[in-house]
Amino acid sequence: MSDTKEHELEADIWSEWLLNGRHGRDPDYKPIMRAAVAQIRDRVLDGARLTSGMRLLDVGAGDGLISFEALRRVKPPFSVVLSDISTPLLKHAESVAAALGFHGQCSFVQTPAQTLAGIANESVDVITSRAVLAYVDDKPSALRSFSRVLKPGGRVSLADPIGQDAAVHLAALTKVLRSEPVNSSTPFVSLLQRWRALQTPSTLDEIRSNPLTNFSERDLVQLFRDADFVNIHMELHIDVKTAPPIPWSTFIEIPPRPGALCLREIFEQHFTAVEISVFERVMREDVEKGKLTSQNLNVYLTAEKRA
Ligand SMILES: C[S@@+](CC[C@H](N)C(=O)[O-])C[C@H]1O[C@@H](n2cnc3c(N)ncnc32)[C@H](O)[C@@H]1O
């Protein structure tokens, strides 16, 4: 993975979101977003209990958020396998590893979490993963692969967003709005529902068929039990926070996740000029003055392969 230059690689939904979309291409917003993600990264790494001499596999490593902090934390000998399905992200991570002086301690494997093909049986001490399993359709296969590549007694530490609760609330709102005609007091609620439904599953059928919403934190524990992991510990963190002030021009460029539409695209493709102005009149000041409240659910899970 070394002779194609980064700018020659076509972006995919994963690289586009991780490298640009999640901060709306706004360099001033990037450090604010990074600081929020770093808190999750640090909790995952604390759960991994890394020590010198280990080999870590970071599944769905992305731009190397977890891998490079692990390399900063642990003295050599210590090595990291960065695995991902995204070629542009693996290339990007490889160039960052070289710039940080970590290249000799890293290897890069393009492989899905469901198989981890190319990673030998019982070859890693620890697996970390953040915001990856949630996107994987066949979670049981991924966990069987985790178990296959871990050494006996090896550890998993991961974090994933739990999207089910918000989607169920949206589905309830969708049902109400479908059964009652929109009246003059509900135009904004209706726009809110349409905005969210263009980004998130909004019916029970969609919730059941989408890997992001068809599992709860308790299901994740059961999946690890089914894959014969032991010493499983799960914590659900619910954070209700006031969002920092964000320029409207940045806010409308941020999709909630890879592959999702941003608000600007929703405006362009799905809203009329009148609807955009109603929406903006209600939302813009709250966004720019930092008055929006967000509720995030994250599951943290650690587990061990039987010794
Ligand atoms: C939301 S990003 C998280 C990236 C990184 N773990 C982080 O914390 O910044 C999801 C990552 O998972 C990767 N990914 C998506 N589906 C995958 C799969 N089935 N197997 C392995 N990686 C996958 C994407 O390419 C992307 O790098």
The ligand as a Gaussian input file, in Angstrom:
#p B3LYP/6-31G(d) Opt

LIG

0 1
 C      -17.415000       5.805000      11.875000
 S      -15.906000       5.289000      11.218000
 C      -14.919000       5.053000      12.691000
 C      -13.439000       5.051000      12.392000
 C      -12.514000       4.894000      13.590000
 N      -12.728000       3.632000      14.274000
 C      -12.673000       6.046000      14.566000
 O      -13.006000       5.779000      15.723000
 O      -12.452000       7.192000      14.189000
 C      -16.255000       3.619000      10.705000
 C      -15.043000       2.919000      10.135000
 O      -15.365000       1.544000       9.943000
 C      -14.961000       1.159000       8.652000
 N      -15.872000       0.077000       8.270000
 C      -17.150000       0.159000       7.855000
 N      -17.675000      -1.064000       7.649000
 C      -16.698000      -1.941000       7.955000
 C      -16.617000      -3.360000       7.937000
 N      -17.658000      -4.114000       7.588000
 N      -15.449000      -3.926000       8.312000
 C      -14.391000      -3.159000       8.678000
 N      -14.401000      -1.824000       8.702000
 C      -15.545000      -1.223000       8.346000
 C      -15.056000       2.406000       7.801000
 O      -14.275000       2.353000       6.661000
 C      -14.580000       3.456000       8.799000
 O      -13.200000       3.575000       8.811000

